[in-house]
Each structure stands twice: as C-alpha cells, then as structure tokens.
Amino acid sequence: MAGGWSTTKVAILGVTVFALSLTIGVLAGYFGRRVPETANSSPDGVVLTGVTAKIISDADPRISKLLLNEISAENIRQNLKDYASHPHLAGTPADLQQAEHLKQTWLEQGLDRVDILGYDVLLSYPKDGDPNIISLVKAGTTVFESQREEKELRPEDIHPEDKIVPPFNAYSPAGDVESNRLIYANYGREEDFHWLSVNKSVNFTDAIVLARYGKIFRSNKVKLAAELGAKAVILYSDPHDYTSPTDNSSYPNSWWLPSTGVQRGTVKRVDGDPTTYLYPSLDSAYREDASPIYLRFQLIQSAMEMLNSFYTYLAKSKMVLVKDLYSPSFACYIRLGGEEVPESWRGSIPGVTYRFGGEFPESDLKVKVHITTHNVRRKTYNVIGYIDGAVEPDRYVVVGNHRDGWVYGSVDPSSATAVMIEASRALTSVMKSSNWRPRRTIVFCSWGAEEHGLVGSTEFTEHFSKILGQKAVAYLNADIALEGTDFMRFKASPMFYPAVMAAAKKIPNPNPAEVAAGRTTAFDTWLYHIPSDDPTKPRVFAVGSGSDYSSFLNVLGIPCLEPRYTWNYDKWKISSYPMYHSVYETFFLMDNITDPGFKYSKAVTQVWAELVRDVSDAMILPLDAKSLSDYISVESKKIFSKYGDSMRANNLTSDIEYFNEAVTQLQKDVDDFVASTSQINKDNPYAVREVNDKLMNLHRNFLDPQGLPGRPIYKNILSSPSQFNSYAGAVFPGITDSLHRIEINTDPDKWKKVQKNMSIATYLIGSAASSLRKSTHFTRTE
Ligand SMILES: [Zn+2]
C-alpha cells in the first residue's frame, strides 16, 4: 500500500506514543524516588541509593575459608547412603522418588527455589522376565545358555524390594540373530577393524563380532561393526582391562571386578531424546516416529540393528565349557578358531589362547544372541534449584550432576550426587552464618536419564537454549566424583585452567603419605602425577562428551569443567574403574573399599564448592582469555606438525597461513584485552559488566550454526567429542576429522573438505579476536 496514513498505522502510532509517555513517566517516577533530594553528590558521585555496596565489591576472601571448613565427610557418606542404597534407574519409580527427596532437601537447606522438570522421553529397557542372553546352538539344540543376571556376591547389598535391571545396552534393537562366524576384533576400534580387513582379509558381513570393552565409547565400536556389515556385536569385559595382574581378589574383598560383573551402557549415538532431536521433549513437542528418526540418522539405524552386551569368553580352539573361568554369569563355550592374535590383542582370561576366530569348524554350530531390549516412552525428571545472585541475578553459574544410575550407582553417579548435596548445603550454611550471597545466580541441576544418553541435560539445554546461550557463565559438572584415591584430575575448557589450579591449591591433601612427601595440597599430588610441559602446571584434560557437559559445551559454547578423584593411570592400565556400570557399584564398595572415611570425597567436594563460589562470586569472572589463545596456538601447531607437509603438498599453503595469521591476531587482541582489563575502573559496574560479557562470550565465538560435518548437533568447532571416540575431546574436530587417515581416504573431495573446515576455523578465530576489542572497534586498528 502506497501513500497516506492507514488507520492501522495511526492506531499503532497512538499506542506507541502512549507507551512511550507511560515509560518516561514510570522512569521519571522511579529515578525521582531513587535519587535522594539531599544527595550531596558531585556530578561524578555515586547516587544509586538502595543499591548494595556489593555491586562494586570483589569477593570476600573469608567466604572461601568458611566454605572449605564447612564441608563434612560424614554428611557426604550419609548422602551416598541415601541415594545409592537402592536401584535408581531412569524412568523407574525411583527417578521421581529421588527427585522429590532432593527437592525437599534443597528447600530445607535454604535454596531460593526448587523445581522438578519432567520430560516425556524415549528410554530403553530389556523385557521383564525375558532378559538378553547368548547361547550356542548345535544342530538345533541349545548346548549352552548364558546366565541371566549378575550373581549376588554380598546379600546385604540387595534389599528384597530392589529391582535390578539385567545387563543390557540401551537402544539396541530387539531380535534374535545367529551366525556360525564369530570374529574377535580386540577393542573394536577403527584401527582394529582396519587391521583385520587389511592384514587378515576378514569379511565381517553377517558375522558376529566379539570385542572387549575399553579404550573408546561402546557405541563407536558398534557403529564401526555395523558399517562393515556385522550382524551383532558381543561386548565383554576382559580381565586384562578390569582386574589386577598381581592381585586375584575381587569384590566384595577388593576394588577389582569379579568374574560375574557386567558393564551396562547405552549405544545411542545422538544426545537426548531421539524423537525430538534438537528440540525439547515438551508436551507440545512434535515427535518423530521412531523409525523415520532412525532412517534419518543412518548411523543410529545401523547401531540399532546391532545386538550387544554380553559377557563372554574366548576359549581354546577345542570346545570346552568355560564355566569356571572369568565370567560364570555369561560364560559360554565357544569354539573360536583361526590364527593366534598378536600380543597387544591378547586379554588375560586364564587358560585361553586368543584367536581371530572366523567360521566354526563344525558347520552345525552357531552362536546366537537373543535381545529383548526395546524403547518405551517414560518420564524422567530434572531437579533445578536456585540460589539467586545478589548483584547479577541474570548471570547463571550452572552446576550439575546426573541422578540416575544403572543399578545402585554408588560411583556413577551417586558419588557426585552426595558431593553436590553437601556442596549446596555448605554454600547455604555459609550464606546464613555470614550474611553472604553470591554475586551471580547458582543453578543446581540434578539430571535424569544421563545413562541413556545425556537425556535430562540435553532436554533442559534445548528447552532453555536461549537463556542459557545468552546468560550462562559456565557449567560445572560432576559425574563420577570419586573412582579412585590416587590423585585429583580435572577436565576443563582452557579458560578455566588458572581457576581450577587455584582451587586445587586451596585443598588440603587428604593423603597422609603425600603430605609426608611434601605434597601438602591436592594440587601438589595432581602436578606430581600428571605434569604438563610447564613444570609448574599439571595437565588438564579436554572436556569431550560422555557426560552432561556435552550440550553446554558442544551446543551452547559454554566453558565447562569437571573435577574427579581417580586412580593412578601409570600403575593400573585399566579401561575404567573396575566396577563401572555393574551391580557391584554399591554403598559398601565406597564405604569400605574405595573411600572409607570419605576424606577423598570431602576433598573433591571442597574443590567443586570452591570453584562454584569463585565463578559465582568473583567480580571479574575467573575465565582466562590468555589460556584459551595459548591453547589454540599450541594445539594448532600440533595439527600442522602432523599434517602440514601433506596439506602444503595439496595446495593448502595459503590456508595454513590464513589460519596462523588469525591465531597471531587473536593473541594480540588477547594481550591488549588483558592489559586494558587491568586498567578498568572497578567502581563502574558497566565497565565490569563489559569485561565479564567479553569473557563469558569468548568461547561462544567458536560456534558454527551449521555444526560439524555430519554431526549438526555439535556446533563447537574448537572442541567437540572425537568422531572416533565419543568419550574423548578433539581439538578443531572439523579439521582433524577431515584429516583423519586422509592417506587412505578415497573421497576425491577430501582436500576440499579440509580446506572448508580450515576456512571456517580461521573465520571463527577471527570472530573471537574481534569480540575482545574495544567495544566500538569491530576491526583492529594498529
Ligand atoms: Zn555417570
């Protein structure tokens, strides 16, 4: 419509003028009230009557000490007893019961608000009374059937009403599959399958793959086997990876996995509810049918065609009954022939010669897997508790831990649930005793259904992606708080390096032998066991996936950290703590074997609480830009030293130069930013907020809206889970994934893909640099 005022426009103008005058009136009234008539302020004076002095005060150093002193080992023990004495699998009645219990506890502690948020999601369980089993069938007759559950080893662990889910892998499809070809594929890593294909010409089509747990995330093993055409995967825990070579004892006498233990887990490869991929599972949500979802995500579909989760044995090449060997529960007798495997492929099942397998010599012998695992819609619950920030309530320090466990879950996750509840109690107790309140809002999150594939945390971050994406300062995770007592280790985004080291330096060493050796703090023992190239700094591990930080880091670009007490990796070459995801993760295990007295659990609570305090209360956020630019510089040099020659030989010389220029530019901008930050007027809340916003958002510059190639959910091009092991973090995953095994990659566009990923990274490093400049200078002026 051209010319003249339409009645609509006039009406809009009228409403606008009215709204404006109303706003001006309200503002005038507001400031009229706030500015005291008698204010003897100069034009530069402070006139914000009614605004607390806290606005221009830095954190009170006394609070840190009070907080550390407040934490009680006995409380942690009691919390663990409360949460790990009965099974608490996601989607079962215990999910809501524990959520309600926690809500009540947090309200009693004095949190300002506690909500329970339920999401109706797709979960997965084996069929009641018809568990997954493996069998051997000879001439149509079952000659062996595996046991159906893990043996009860300590009757006091199990209450009569406890319902223990039999071993299974979530989201495996149901079905019966058989084959007379069983192939041993070591850990089921890409290099293992590749080695078998190239050196032994193994054809996996329609075979059943036997792989040991460990080294990489189980679903990556299943995916690789599926892509090669295998019918099923049998995963088992080899004693080599979960027991001691020198100590034959096991639970309930020691920390080592008994032969009856089985690892459960998920094989789902998308985070969250797969029927509402990328969106929250709200009541109003559109849900895909299961089948189109699986068709859309081809890799998932292949994974879903796989069967898995059996604990079994390799036996000698003549048929023997292996019931007395490592795992009576899922022992089966298997005639595994073929050549003997190389040394590094051998496990340590007593009396077994490890062979590659292949076709059974007897044509009428078959291995059969029977899977009843199926998907069901169930509710899982997040509990969200708030401590409102005194000065910046709209800046969120999100603190989380999952609540669901496969069975008793005393290590994973309840060791951390116990820690989180004591940390929140200590914080609220110090608030009451000292009239203190953190500067920023702390949001405590107890997640549901993490074990099924990060379901609760993913649905929450999808639900509140805008608020969190814009205003969450950091996410502090704890999953397994304590799995061993040799030293503390951290996973953290590089911006957190100085903060985690400073916190660890404040924690008294709970190990008297370490103190006697002159290592008086948790930091000292950490540095001693995990040194970095810098002799004054311990190594911090990359945050990958495999826990609830994934969507915060990989989707929203929020800096994350996670503390843990762990075992000495140099001493025990095991794949995870031995009892991982088995029925033997009991309160007894923690109380009597792993951490009697809970003094190591106390230390991890202290460090976590101290970090929560620091991030929520420091006037300038304890996020370090220099650590990030140094990290980018060091890690990119590693990529180019490995691949630089072949990149240059394939016309990527200028791409490397552009990339390196962007990194140099970022370092300059970081140096300028750090220098200017030290000069700001801390009495000016706007100047403080400007610096903090730059720090908070720096990490978000690395988000690429289209996501990583083939993995649109992961937007963070700086650090996302490795495509080849979802447990591990990869640096510049777009670049390194496209370079992975490029020499044997037959894609004619493979170098174009590297070039594209290089250009995206270069652009986003430049974006990070520009975000730190003087706010009125998008571009750099020398
Ligand atoms: Zn966990």
Residues whose N, C-alpha, C, O or C-beta is under 5 A from the ligand:
A	BS01	ZN	D412 P413 D479
